Amino acid sequence: MNSTFIKFAMKIAIRNAKIRKTRTILTVLAVTYSVATLIALRTVGIGVHEKIASEIKAFLRADIIISEESIVIPERVVSILESELKHVDYIVPAILVTGKLGIHSVSILAVEREGLEKLSAELLKGTFFKSEESYEIILEEELAHRMGINEPGGEVILSISVGNLFVERKFKIVGIVKRTASVAKIVGFTIAIVPLPVLQDMLGREGFINHIFIKVSRDDMLEAVSRDIKTLFPKANLIKQTEVVEAVSRVLNIVRGTIYAVTLVGLLVAALGVMNTVMMSIRERIHEIGVLKAIGAGGLQVMVIFLSEVLIIGLSGGALGCIAGYWGAYILKRIIIRLGLPFDIPISIVPEVYVWGVLIAVSVSILAALYPISYVLRIRPVEALRFE
């Protein structure tokens, strides 16, 4: 089979596509729809994964968190970690408990002013604490909005219940900080920040904390630092940022798998469309097939002619599907945001996704056409010439 015959086969395929224009267009559109759906979903999925990973990083504010449910970690542990750990940018001791500001349930984060700066709290209005002993509070913007507070300066009653202990104190609002991350809204997490010594005094737990935030200097040293912490404190409960991202990724993968299962229905419809088109084309051109075989064309050569038509359909559908899938990703993004996702999804061109889109379009088209085309191999020239 030489290049001359391949050119001849492509000319016949293009001619047939033009003659049966409506049928060809409808089949190409079926392939386009399935590929566009696949590309749009995959593109948005990649964007969501990247955004959530960055949101979790902003939300946790640390690579490793040593966490205890109750306030049982002595602050001297921080000094031990600072002297023993390498490849660490900062270590911030904190208390994180649930409390109430009026009728609003919030998470109360208690840190020293220096720690607040290390955790990159971005001040929108007002100031940070004037001193570590002052009964001052900083609200996250979402919480301030819910409480109807636009400017610092007022006072609020903070109540905390831990076990059998219940305490209430009046705090002055001195600042409003930017939301830690949009993902916080999804989990209903809003914070108010108070000085660490003040909360320790309220709880009667002087010198104790329940969280330690650790920022690693290099990503590749995360596991080494985690091992060192476990060596120093074998019973320490570690929360690693990478593990949180992986857990979210597993959930997203389950959702993605379900969506792809639905997308397979579109691919099946496209495959049936290609199969029907090829079967009708063979039936309408049996006489032509007989002529080709009578003048010496083999079954394989005739099959190449029909495969050329299928290749045109697959490539056209794949190319159009890539274009439609790109813009479809923006439409899907708007729909998801309207449904309540509180952050913008980045849409980027991932070459691998588009290559797979075209390959799937061509592969599905060829596989769907193999059964009807195999009939061509079994047609005898005499029978084909007698067919009307």
C-alpha positions in Angstrom: 0.0 0.0 0.0 1.8 3.1 -1.3 1.3 6.9 -0.6 -0.6 7.2 -4.0 -3.4 4.9 -2.8 -3.5 6.6 0.6 -4.1 10.0 -1.2 -6.7 8.3 -3.3 -8.4 6.9 -0.2 -8.5 10.3 1.5 -10.0 12.0 -1.6 -12.8 9.4 -1.7 -13.3 9.9 2.0 -13.6 13.6 1.7 -15.9 13.3 -1.3 -18.2 11.0 0.6 -18.2 13.3 3.6 -19.3 16.2 1.3 -22.0 14.1 -0.4 -23.5 13.0 2.9 -22.9 16.3 4.6 -25.7 16.3 7.1 -25.0 12.8 8.4 -21.2 13.6 8.7 -21.8 16.8 10.5 -24.2 15.2 13.0 -21.7 12.4 13.7 -18.8 14.9 14.1 -21.0 16.9 16.6 -21.6 13.8 18.6 -17.9 13.2 18.9 -17.3 16.9 19.6 -19.8 16.9 22.5 -18.3 13.9 24.2 -14.7 15.2 23.9 -15.7 18.8 24.9 -17.5 17.5 28.0 -14.4 15.4 29.0 -12.0 18.3 28.4 -14.2 20.8 30.3 -14.6 18.6 33.3 -10.9 17.7 33.4 -9.8 21.3 33.0 -12.1 22.5 35.8 -11.1 19.5 37.9 -7.4 20.5 37.6 -8.2 24.1 38.4 -10.3 23.2 41.5 -7.5 20.9 42.8 -4.8 23.6 42.4 -7.0 26.3 44.0 -8.0 24.1 47.0 -4.3 23.1 47.5 -3.3 26.8 47.6 -6.4 27.6 49.8 -5.5 24.9 52.3 -1.9 26.3 52.4 -3.3 29.8 53.2 -5.8 28.3 55.6 -3.4 26.2 57.7 -0.6 28.8 57.7 1.9 26.1 58.5 3.5 23.0 57.0 3.2 21.0 60.2 0.8 21.4 63.1 1.2 19.7 66.5 -2.3 19.4 67.8 -4.0 18.2 71.0 -7.7 18.2 71.7 -7.2 19.6 75.2 -4.8 22.2 76.4 -2.0 19.8 77.5 1.2 21.0 75.7 3.6 22.9 78.0 5.0 26.0 76.3 8.6 24.8 77.1 8.1 22.2 74.3 8.4 25.1 71.9 11.8 26.0 73.2 12.9 22.4 72.8 11.7 22.3 69.2 13.4 25.6 68.4 16.7 24.3 69.8 16.6 20.8 68.2 14.8 21.2 64.9 16.7 22.2 61.7 15.3 23.5 58.4 12.5 25.4 60.2 11.5 29.1 59.5 9.3 29.6 62.5 7.5 27.9 65.3 4.4 29.5 66.7 2.7 28.4 69.9 -1.1 28.9 70.1 -4.4 27.9 71.7 -7.4 27.2 69.4 -10.7 26.7 71.2 -14.4 27.2 70.3 -16.2 30.1 71.8 -19.0 32.6 71.3 -19.1 36.3 70.6 -22.7 37.1 71.6 -24.8 34.6 69.6 -22.1 33.8 67.1 -20.0 30.6 67.4 -16.4 31.2 66.5 -13.0 29.6 66.8 -10.8 31.6 69.2 -7.1 31.7 68.2 -4.7 32.9 70.9 -1.2 33.7 69.8 1.5 36.2 70.8 1.8 39.3 68.7 5.0 38.0 67.1 3.3 34.8 66.2 0.5 36.7 64.6 3.0 38.4 62.3 4.6 35.1 61.5 1.3 33.6 60.5 1.0 36.5 58.0 -2.3 37.9 59.3 -3.2 40.7 57.0 -4.7 43.7 58.8 -7.5 45.4 57.0 -8.6 47.9 59.7 -7.3 49.0 63.1 -4.2 47.6 64.8 -2.8 44.5 66.4 -2.6 44.1 70.1 -1.1 46.9 72.1 0.2 44.5 74.7 0.2 40.7 75.5 -1.9 41.3 78.6 -4.6 43.6 77.1 -8.1 42.2 76.7 -8.2 43.1 73.0 -9.7 41.1 70.2 -9.2 41.0 66.4 -12.0 39.8 64.2 -11.8 38.1 60.8 -13.6 40.1 58.1 -16.3 37.4 57.5 -17.1 37.3 61.3 -17.1 41.1 61.5 -19.6 41.2 58.6 -21.8 38.6 60.3 -21.8 40.7 63.5 -22.6 43.9 61.7 -19.2 45.5 62.7 -17.6 47.8 60.1 -15.0 49.5 62.2 -12.9 48.6 65.2 -13.5 50.3 68.5 -16.5 48.6 70.0 -16.7 46.0 72.7 -17.9 42.4 72.7 -18.5 39.6 75.3 -16.4 36.5 74.7 -17.6 33.3 76.4 -15.7 30.1 76.4 -16.7 26.6 77.7 -14.0 24.0 78.1 -15.1 20.8 80.0 -16.7 22.0 83.3 -15.1 25.5 82.9 -17.2 28.4 81.7 -15.7 31.9 81.5 -16.9 35.3 80.1 -14.8 38.4 79.5 -15.3 41.7 77.8 -12.9 42.5 75.0 -12.3 45.6 73.0 -12.3 45.2 69.2 -9.0 46.6 68.0 -8.7 45.2 64.4 -10.2 43.4 61.5 -8.1 41.0 59.5 -8.5 39.5 56.0 -10.1 36.1 55.7 -7.5 33.3 56.1 -8.8 31.5 53.0 -12.0 31.1 51.0 -12.0 27.4 51.9 -12.7 28.5 55.5 -16.2 29.6 54.4 -16.9 26.2 53.0 -16.2 24.5 56.4 -17.9 27.3 58.3 -14.6 28.3 60.0 -14.3 31.9 61.3 -11.8 33.1 63.8 -11.3 35.8 66.4 -7.8 36.4 67.7 -6.8 37.3 71.2 -3.4 37.5 73.0 -2.1 34.1 74.2 -1.4 35.1 77.8 -4.9 36.5 78.2 -6.6 33.3 77.1 -4.3 31.2 79.2 -5.3 33.4 82.2 -9.0 33.0 81.3 -8.8 29.3 81.2 -6.5 29.0 84.2 -3.9 27.2 82.1 -0.8 29.5 82.4 2.1 28.2 80.3 0.1 25.7 78.3 -1.0 25.6 74.7 -2.8 23.0 72.4 -1.3 23.9 69.0 2.1 24.5 67.6 2.4 25.8 64.1 5.7 24.9 62.3 6.8 26.4 59.0 9.5 24.3 57.2 12.1 26.2 55.2 12.1 23.8 52.3 9.4 21.5 51.0 11.7 18.6 50.5 12.6 18.7 54.3 9.0 18.2 55.5 9.3 14.5 56.1 12.7 14.9 57.8 11.3 17.6 60.2 8.3 15.4 60.9 10.6 12.4 61.8 12.7 14.7 64.1 9.5 15.8 65.9 8.4 12.2 66.4 11.8 11.3 67.7 11.6 14.1 70.3 8.0 13.6 71.1 6.8 10.1 70.0 3.2 10.7 71.1 2.8 14.0 69.3 -0.2 14.3 67.0 1.0 15.8 63.7 -1.1 17.3 61.0 0.8 17.8 57.8 -0.4 20.2 55.2 0.4 17.7 52.4 -1.8 15.0 54.1 -4.7 17.4 54.2 -4.3 18.2 50.5 -4.0 14.4 49.8 -7.2 13.7 51.7 -9.1 16.4 49.8 -7.6 15.1 46.5 -9.0 11.6 47.3 -12.4 13.0 47.8 -12.1 15.0 44.5 -10.9 11.9 42.7 -14.1 10.0 43.8 -16.2 12.9 42.5 -14.2 13.1 39.3 -14.6 9.4 38.7 -18.3 9.7 39.1 -18.4 12.5 36.6 -16.2 10.6 34.1 -18.6 7.7 34.4 -21.4 10.0 33.2 -19.1 11.3 30.4 -18.7 7.7 29.2 -22.3 7.8 28.2 -21.5 10.6 25.8 -18.7 8.6 24.4 -20.9 5.6 23.9 -23.5 7.8 22.1 -20.7 9.1 19.9 -19.4 5.6 19.2 -22.9 4.4 18.2 -23.2 7.4 15.9 -19.9 6.6 14.2 -20.9 2.9 13.9 -24.3 3.8 12.3 -22.7 6.3 9.9 -20.2 3.7 8.7 -22.8 0.9 8.4 -25.0 3.2 6.3 -22.1 4.3 4.2 -21.1 0.7 3.5 -24.6 -0.3 2.6 -25.0 2.6 0.2 -21.7 1.9 -1.5 -21.6 -1.9 -1.8 -21.8 -1.6 -5.6 -18.8 0.8 -5.5 -16.9 -1.7 -3.3 -17.6 -4.4 -5.8 -16.2 -2.3 -8.6 -13.0 -1.6 -6.6 -12.5 -5.3 -5.8 -13.2 -6.2 -9.4 -10.4 -4.0 -10.6 -7.9 -5.5 -8.2 -8.4 -3.7 -4.9 -8.0 -6.0 -1.9 -10.2 -6.0 1.2 -7.6 -4.2 3.2 -7.4 -1.4 0.7 -11.1 -0.9 0.7 -11.1 -1.0 4.5 -8.5 1.8 4.4 -10.9 4.0 2.4 -13.6 3.7 5.1 -11.1 4.1 7.9 -10.0 7.3 6.2 -13.6 8.6 6.6 -13.6 7.6 10.2 -10.3 9.3 10.8 -11.7 12.5 9.4 -14.7 12.3 11.7 -12.5 11.5 14.7 -9.9 14.3 14.1 -12.6 16.8 13.3 -14.6 15.9 16.3 -11.5 15.9 18.5 -10.3 19.3 17.3 -13.7 20.9 17.7 -14.1 19.2 21.0 -10.9 20.8 22.3 -12.1 24.3 21.3 -15.6 23.7 22.7 -14.1 22.1 25.9 -11.9 25.1 26.6 -14.8 27.5 26.5 -17.1 25.0 28.1 -14.7 25.0 31.1 -15.4 28.7 31.6 -19.2 28.0 31.4 -18.9 25.2 33.9 -16.8 27.4 36.2 -19.5 30.0 36.3 -22.1 27.4 37.0 -20.1 26.0 39.9 -19.5 29.5 41.4 -23.2 30.3 41.1 -23.9 27.1 43.0 -22.0 28.6 46.0 -18.2 27.7 45.6 -16.7 30.8 47.3 -13.5 31.1 45.2 -12.4 31.6 41.6 -11.4 28.5 39.7 -8.2 29.0 37.6 -8.7 27.8 34.0 -5.5 27.0 32.2 -4.5 25.1 29.0 -3.1 21.7 30.0 -1.6 20.2 26.8 -1.9 16.6 28.1 -5.7 17.0 28.5 -6.1 18.2 24.9 -3.8 15.5 23.4 -5.9 12.9 25.3 -9.1 14.5 24.0 -8.0 14.1 20.4 -6.6 10.5 21.0 -9.9 9.5 22.6 -12.0 10.9 19.8 -9.9 9.1 17.1 -9.7 5.8 19.1 -13.4 5.7 19.9 -14.3 6.4 16.2 -12.0 3.7 14.9 -13.0 1.1 17.5 -16.7 1.8 16.8 -16.1 1.5 13.0 -14.2 -1.8 13.2 -17.2 -4.1 13.3 -19.1 -2.6 10.3 -15.8 -2.2 8.3 -14.9 -5.9 8.9 -18.0 -6.7 6.8 -16.1 -5.2 3.8 -13.5 -7.9 4.0 -16.2 -10.6 3.6 -17.9 -9.0 0.6 -17.3 -10.9 -2.7 -17.0 -8.8 -5.8 -19.7 -10.7 -7.7 -22.2 -10.3 -4.8 -21.4 -6.6 -4.5 -21.8 -5.9 -8.2 -25.3 -7.6 -8.2 -26.4 -5.6 -5.1 -28.9 -2.8 -5.9 
